[in-house]
Amino acid sequence: MRWRSKRLLFLLPGVSGVLLFYLLPFLEVVRRSFLKSGSGAFVGIDNYRAVFENGAFVLAVRNTFLYMAVGVPLLMGISLVLSMLLRNLLFRRRLVSAMLLPMAVPAAVMVLTLQILIDRQGVVNGVLTKVSEQIAAFSAFSAIDYFNTEWALVVVVCSFLWKNTGYMIILWLAGLAALPKEVEEAAQVDGANRWQNWHYIIRPGLSGSFFTIGMLSVLQIFKSYREVWMVAGSYPQEHIYFLQHLLQNWYLKLEFDRMAALTVILSLVLLAVCLCLQNKLDSCEKREKNF
């Protein structure tokens, strides 16, 4: 009983912080989602109905989830492959330090770099113009204003991968370092090839890393909004109009009731994604134990 009380006292500061700065404000947002902004009158689910009937909401949801469906698998897959290649390099420590450089670059510098590269008179178009003089097939790509065409989402995904791949590689390397090398060496002695070693030893051992890196990748998708906003503004090309644009525009219009309703919806969606990933992780662990 004495040890239990000490554990509770040890957890009290962290629990109090979560309760005071996260849970209580979120409950206030939930309450406001059922009220009319300004008057404070109770309107039931009218705010939620207004959100779902809004055309900009439909567009933002489609773009955000397309961005997530493309960016998260690419980020996880590319970083995993690169971490496997870097796993046994002798000079890995120097590379690990360099991989964190994109995350240390300020958003303003990253935006300026993007503008230099992909502006209509930028480096990419300049190179393509030179190439098109030799190869006519490239002439169609030599004068594209990328952030004002359907290529905008491709540019956003590429910048997202550039900024976050190094960090995810480090997380994969940490998961790989925790795997017992004796098991892999024993499997190789028994005649296991690389695919069998990956499928039966490495992949099951990385199940926890899959969950953690998957959730962090989803969160990084939502955090990448500021670079998009700094390049394209509050009303960008329709392929990169995300939910964060919608929230900001509603904030500028003082539509706090719709903002509260949309925040609750996003929180429930992220909770569902987290629970699905956790359930998938638990099922994989059970299957591996039974195996």
QUIBELNOR-V774188 format. One record per pair of residues at least 4 apart in sequence whose ideal C-beta (glycine too) atoms are under 7 Angstrom apart, sorted by the first residue. I is the first residue (numbers start at 1). J is the second residue. D is the distance in Angstrom with one decimal. If there is no record, write none. Layout:
I|J|D ; I|J|D
This chain:
1|5|6.6 ; 2|6|6.7 ; 3|7|6.4 ; 4|8|6.5 ; 5|9|6.5 ; 6|10|6.3 ; 7|11|6.4 ; 8|12|6.5 ; 11|15|5.4 ; 12|16|5.9 ; 13|17|6.4 ; 14|18|6.5 ; 15|19|6.1 ; 16|20|5.9 ; 17|21|5.7 ; 18|22|5.0 ; 18|23|6.2 ; 19|23|4.9 ; 19|24|6.2 ; 20|24|6.1 ; 21|25|6.9 ; 22|26|6.3 ; 23|27|6.4 ; 24|28|6.6 ; 25|29|6.6 ; 26|30|6.6 ; 27|31|6.5 ; 28|32|6.4 ; 29|33|6.5 ; 29|260|4.9 ; 29|263|5.4 ; 29|264|6.6 ; 30|264|5.7 ; 31|35|7.0 ; 32|256|6.7 ; 32|257|6.7 ; 32|260|4.3 ; 33|47|5.6 ; 33|257|6.9 ; 33|260|3.9 ; 33|261|4.3 ; 33|264|5.1 ; 34|42|6.1 ; 34|43|6.6 ; 34|44|6.3 ; 34|47|7.0 ; 35|40|5.3 ; 35|41|6.6 ; 35|42|6.0 ; 35|43|6.6 ; 35|257|6.4 ; 36|40|6.6 ; 36|41|4.5 ; 36|43|5.0 ; 36|257|6.0 ; 37|254|6.8 ; 37|255|6.3 ; 37|256|4.6 ; 37|257|4.0 ; 43|47|6.3 ; 45|49|5.8 ; 46|50|6.3 ; 47|51|6.6 ; 47|257|4.7 ; 47|258|5.8 ; 47|260|7.0 ; 47|261|4.0 ; 48|52|6.5 ; 48|261|4.8 ; 49|53|6.1 ; 50|54|6.5 ; 50|258|5.9 ; 51|57|5.5 ; 51|258|5.7 ; 51|261|5.0 ; 51|262|5.4 ; 51|265|6.8 ; 52|57|6.8 ; 55|59|6.5 ; 56|60|6.0 ; 56|246|5.6 ; 57|61|6.2 ; 57|246|6.2 ; 58|62|6.4 ; 59|63|6.3 ; 59|238|6.4 ; 59|241|5.7 ; 60|64|5.9 ; 60|241|5.7 ; 60|242|5.7 ; 60|243|4.6 ; 60|245|6.5 ; 60|246|4.6 ; 61|65|6.2 ; 61|243|6.7 ; 62|66|6.1 ; 63|67|6.1 ; 63|239|6.2 ; 63|240|6.5 ; 63|241|5.7 ; 63|242|5.6 ; 64|68|6.3 ; 64|242|4.8 ; 64|243|4.8 ; 65|69|6.0 ; 66|70|6.3 ; 67|71|5.6 ; 67|153|6.6 ; 67|156|6.8 ; 67|157|6.9 ; 67|221|6.3 ; 67|242|6.8 ; 68|72|5.5 ; 68|218|6.5 ; 68|221|5.1 ; 70|74|6.2 ; 70|157|5.7 ; 71|75|5.9 ; 71|157|5.2 ; 71|160|5.2 ; 71|221|5.7 ; 72|76|6.2 ; 72|214|7.0 ; 72|217|4.5 ; 72|218|6.0 ; 72|221|6.5 ; 73|77|5.8 ; 74|78|5.9 ; 74|157|7.0 ; 74|161|6.1 ; 75|79|6.0 ; 75|161|5.9 ; 75|164|5.8 ; 75|165|6.4 ; 75|168|6.0 ; 75|217|5.1 ; 76|80|6.1 ; 76|168|6.9 ; 76|213|6.0 ; 76|214|6.5 ; 76|217|5.9 ; 77|81|6.4 ; 78|82|6.3 ; 78|161|6.6 ; 78|165|5.9 ; 79|83|6.1 ; 79|165|5.1 ; 79|168|3.7 ; 79|169|4.7 ; 79|172|5.8 ; 80|84|6.5 ; 80|172|5.4 ; 81|85|6.6 ; 82|86|6.1 ; 82|169|5.4 ; 83|87|6.4 ; 83|169|4.8 ; 83|172|3.6 ; 83|173|5.1 ; 83|176|6.4 ; 86|92|5.6 ; 86|95|6.3 ; 86|169|6.9 ; 86|173|6.9 ; 87|173|6.8 ; 87|176|5.5 ; 91|95|6.5 ; 92|96|6.1 ; 93|97|6.8 ; 94|98|6.7 ; 95|99|6.3 ; 96|170|5.8 ; 99|166|2.9 ; 99|169|5.6 ; 99|170|6.2 ; 100|104|6.2 ; 100|166|5.8 ; 100|167|6.6 ; 101|105|6.7 ; 102|162|5.9 ; 102|163|4.6 ; 102|166|5.8 ; 103|163|6.4 ; 103|166|7.0 ; 103|167|5.5 ; 105|109|5.1 ; 105|110|5.3 ; 107|111|6.2 ; 107|226|5.3 ; 107|227|5.5 ; 107|230|6.3 ; 108|112|6.4 ; 108|230|7.0 ; 109|113|6.4 ; 110|114|6.5 ; 110|163|6.9 ; 110|227|5.7 ; 111|115|6.5 ; 111|227|5.7 ; 111|230|4.4 ; 111|231|5.3 ; 112|116|6.4 ; 113|117|6.3 ; 114|118|5.9 ; 114|159|6.1 ; 114|231|5.8 ; 115|119|5.3 ; 115|231|6.7 ; 116|122|5.8 ; 116|123|6.1 ; 117|122|5.3 ; 117|123|5.1 ; 117|124|5.4 ; 118|122|5.3 ; 118|124|5.5 ; 118|146|4.4 ; 118|147|6.8 ; 118|155|5.7 ; 120|125|6.2 ; 120|143|6.5 ; 120|145|4.6 ; 121|125|6.6 ; 122|126|6.8 ; 123|127|6.4 ; 124|128|6.3 ; 125|129|6.1 ; 125|142|5.8 ; 125|143|6.0 ; 125|144|6.7 ; 126|130|6.7 ; 127|131|6.3 ; 128|132|6.0 ; 128|138|5.4 ; 128|141|5.1 ; 128|142|4.2 ; 129|142|4.3 ; 131|135|5.7 ; 131|138|4.7 ; 132|136|6.7 ; 132|138|4.2 ; 132|139|4.1 ; 132|142|4.7 ; 138|142|6.3 ; 144|149|6.0 ; 144|151|6.3 ; 145|149|6.4 ; 146|151|4.5 ; 146|152|6.2 ; 146|155|5.1 ; 147|152|5.0 ; 147|155|6.6 ; 147|231|6.1 ; 147|232|5.4 ; 147|237|6.2 ; 148|237|5.3 ; 149|237|6.9 ; 150|239|5.5 ; 151|155|6.2 ; 152|156|6.4 ; 152|237|4.6 ; 152|239|5.1 ; 152|240|4.6 ; 153|157|6.3 ; 153|239|4.6 ; 153|240|5.6 ; 154|158|6.4 ; 155|159|6.4 ; 156|160|6.3 ; 156|228|5.8 ; 156|240|5.5 ; 157|161|6.4 ; 158|162|6.3 ; 159|163|6.3 ; 159|227|6.4 ; 160|164|6.2 ; 160|224|5.1 ; 161|165|5.4 ; 164|168|5.9 ; 164|220|5.2 ; 165|169|6.3 ; 166|170|6.8 ; 167|171|6.9 ; 168|172|6.4 ; 168|213|5.8 ; 168|217|6.9 ; 169|173|6.2 ; 170|174|6.5 ; 171|175|6.7 ; 171|209|6.6 ; 171|212|6.9 ; 171|213|5.3 ; 172|176|6.2 ; 172|209|6.4 ; 172|213|6.9 ; 173|177|6.2 ; 174|178|6.9 ; 175|206|5.0 ; 175|209|3.4 ; 179|202|6.5 ; 179|205|4.5 ; 181|185|5.9 ; 182|186|6.2 ; 183|187|6.4 ; 183|201|5.8 ; 184|188|6.5 ; 184|197|5.9 ; 184|201|5.6 ; 185|189|6.5 ; 186|190|6.5 ; 187|192|3.9 ; 187|197|5.6 ; 187|201|5.9 ; 188|192|5.9 ; 188|197|6.9 ; 192|196|4.2 ; 192|197|5.1 ; 193|197|6.9 ; 194|198|6.3 ; 195|199|6.0 ; 196|200|5.7 ; 197|201|5.4 ; 197|202|6.4 ; 198|202|4.9 ; 198|203|5.9 ; 199|203|5.8 ; 201|205|6.4 ; 202|206|6.2 ; 204|288|4.7 ; 206|210|5.9 ; 207|281|5.7 ; 207|284|4.9 ; 207|285|6.1 ; 208|212|6.5 ; 208|281|7.0 ; 209|213|5.7 ; 210|214|5.8 ; 211|215|6.5 ; 211|277|5.3 ; 211|278|6.6 ; 211|281|4.6 ; 212|216|6.3 ; 213|217|6.1 ; 214|218|6.7 ; 214|277|5.5 ; 215|219|6.5 ; 215|274|6.3 ; 215|277|6.5 ; 216|220|6.2 ; 217|221|6.8 ; 218|273|6.4 ; 219|223|6.3 ; 220|224|6.3 ; 224|228|6.7 ; 225|229|5.9 ; 225|242|6.1 ; 225|244|3.9 ; 226|230|6.2 ; 227|231|6.4 ; 228|232|5.8 ; 228|236|6.7 ; 228|240|5.8 ; 228|242|6.9 ; 229|233|6.7 ; 229|234|6.9 ; 232|236|3.2 ; 232|237|6.6 ; 232|240|6.3 ; 234|245|6.3 ; 234|248|6.2 ; 234|249|5.9 ; 236|240|4.9 ; 236|241|5.8 ; 236|245|6.9 ; 241|245|5.2 ; 243|247|6.4 ; 243|266|6.7 ; 244|248|6.3 ; 245|249|6.2 ; 246|250|6.3 ; 247|251|6.3 ; 247|259|5.9 ; 247|262|6.4 ; 248|252|6.6 ; 249|253|6.5 ; 250|255|4.2 ; 250|258|5.3 ; 250|259|5.0 ; 251|259|6.2 ; 255|259|6.3 ; 256|260|6.2 ; 257|261|6.7 ; 258|262|6.2 ; 259|263|6.2 ; 260|264|6.6 ; 261|265|6.5 ; 262|266|6.3 ; 263|267|6.3 ; 264|268|6.5 ; 265|269|6.5 ; 266|270|6.3 ; 267|271|6.2 ; 268|272|6.4 ; 269|273|6.5 ; 270|274|6.3 ; 271|275|6.3 ; 272|276|6.3 ; 273|277|6.4 ; 274|278|6.2 ; 275|279|6.1 ; 276|280|6.3 ; 277|281|6.3 ; 278|282|6.4 ; 279|283|6.3 ; 280|284|6.4 ; 281|285|6.4 ; 282|286|6.4 ; 283|287|6.2 ; 284|288|6.3 ; 285|289|6.4 ; 286|290|6.3 ; 287|291|6.2
